[in-house]
Amino acid sequence: MNNLSDSMHNLMMFYKDKSCLVTGGFGFVGGHVVDFLLKSGAVVHVLDIDTSPERPSLINLKGLRDKISIITADITDKDTMEGAIDETKSSIIFHFAAAATVVEKAMDIPYATVMANTMGLVNVLDAVRKLDHSVYSVLFSSTDKVYGEAAELPYKENETPLRAIGLYDAAKMAADVLAESYAEVFGVNVIIVRLCNLMGPYDFNIDFRLIPKSMKNIYCEGQPPELYFHSLSHWRDYLYIDDAVRAMLLLAKQKKCHGEIYNMPGCKFASTPMMINDIVDKTAEIERRFDGGLANQIIDQGAKIVMGKAKHVVIEKQHLSGEKIKDAIGFVPEISFEEGLEKTILFYRSYFQGLTEKQATAQNPEE
Ligand SMILES: NC(=O)c1ccc[n+]([C@@H]2O[C@H](COP(=O)([O-])OP(=O)(O)OC[C@H]3O[C@@H](n4cnc5c(N)ncnc54)[C@H](O)[C@@H]3O)[C@@H](O)[C@H]2O)c1
């Protein structure tokens, strides 16, 4: 066994037989955490407002429903949350549930966004505070958007001021600050992780996120990906989901991380036009193994610039320092951007084309 698999084995052994509650487990990030926990032999409880079997989600598509206990609940309901946390006797809670499709949706439902993204976490932390059984750790998924527009990059946990203005961003920032309060004032073992943009399979926020949306444009509509004029100067960090999951599971395992804040750095810092170019090039490269005509069409079409002003507050550049998480748990991304992007595109290719994953990854024998 090499070092990597040794450390993964240790990580999985830690979670074996542990009772874990994953809020928002039917979403993108939560689904991958559920998958990892099940592979580790954990007892997994998933709480989500939408747990229907028809919903596109990792849990449903991988047939995991029978392996977990499902709680259909709204995180803004204080009493229900208290009951759920008490009854599951969870020793580790991963809190992902949120109105997470970011800016566009938050603009339409401001009150609900604040309730879910701020009070949802408060309900979890307050329930933990009152419980008679001890919760080993609560991992809260915050966001790089809490920093807002900063004079200096990269954002550093203990130096960069929090300047979130957008509604989603500010609601997350409030939760992020309150998490620190609950740790400091009540000794709740919460860990705050400020995530960058994650990419990977099973993200069904298709109309809101760059890669899934571009895949839909290409594979469902025969159209080029859209590049918004107002996003031409945006820069973001990108990280493959498996690396993010590994880091979060490592953080939740470590006592020394309780009460601390960690940035989750990317494996690539790129402008939005650079990302769109990479998506087009990689999709064409993959498609050339299957359908040369479509590969040529993808290259010829390139990207479509969509004019217009942003309706919401947007941050020009978001960039996280990864020094603190590296010092604490030795985390650095292991999956390269190219590999992560390829895996992600292959998933959506198969999903949108209705092929099995095996068919989608098989090489074209004529090539
Ligand atoms: N995906 C990213 O790149 C990214 C980046 C930064 C931060 N985050 C944070 O990570 C978390 C997970 O993000 P995601 O990408 O998996 O989002 P997602 O939208 O795929 O998943 C969120 C889940 O929360 C559930 N939910 C929403 N409101 C709820 C409520 N009131 N009660 C119970 N469940 C509710 C949804 O049904 C969904 O299953 C979020 O808190 C998000 O803010 C994600």
The ligand as an ORCA input file, in Angstrom:
! r2SCAN-3c Opt
* xyz 0 1
  N     -20.483     23.773     -5.005
  C     -19.622     24.761     -4.800
  O     -18.763     25.050     -5.661
  C     -19.641     25.530     -3.504
  C     -18.756     26.615     -3.342
  C     -18.792     27.334     -2.153
  C     -19.659     26.967     -1.129
  N     -20.513     25.920     -1.319
  C     -21.422     25.569     -0.217
  O     -21.449     24.155     -0.082
  C     -22.762     23.710      0.261
  C     -23.235     22.654     -0.711
  O     -23.290     23.206     -2.024
  P     -23.797     22.341     -3.243
  O     -22.999     22.742     -4.408
  O     -23.834     20.902     -2.863
  O     -25.272     22.882     -3.404
  P     -26.599     22.081     -3.845
  O     -27.598     23.106     -4.231
  O     -26.238     21.048     -4.855
  O     -27.048     21.353     -2.517
  C     -27.717     22.027     -1.476
  C     -28.730     21.080     -0.873
  O     -29.393     21.741      0.207
  C     -30.770     21.422      0.141
  N     -31.528     22.491      0.773
  C     -31.720     23.758      0.321
  N     -32.477     24.458      1.182
  C     -32.759     23.608      2.201
  C     -33.518     23.741      3.396
  N     -34.125     24.893      3.702
  N     -33.611     22.675      4.215
  C     -33.003     21.502      3.909
  N     -32.280     21.318      2.799
  C     -32.158     22.356      1.948
  C     -31.093     21.300     -1.339
  O     -32.249     20.520     -1.556
  C     -29.807     20.629     -1.854
  O     -29.934     19.248     -1.845
  C     -23.635     24.952      0.304
  O     -23.762     25.357      1.643
  C     -22.858     25.990     -0.493
  O     -23.132     27.294     -0.034
  C     -20.531     25.207     -2.481
*
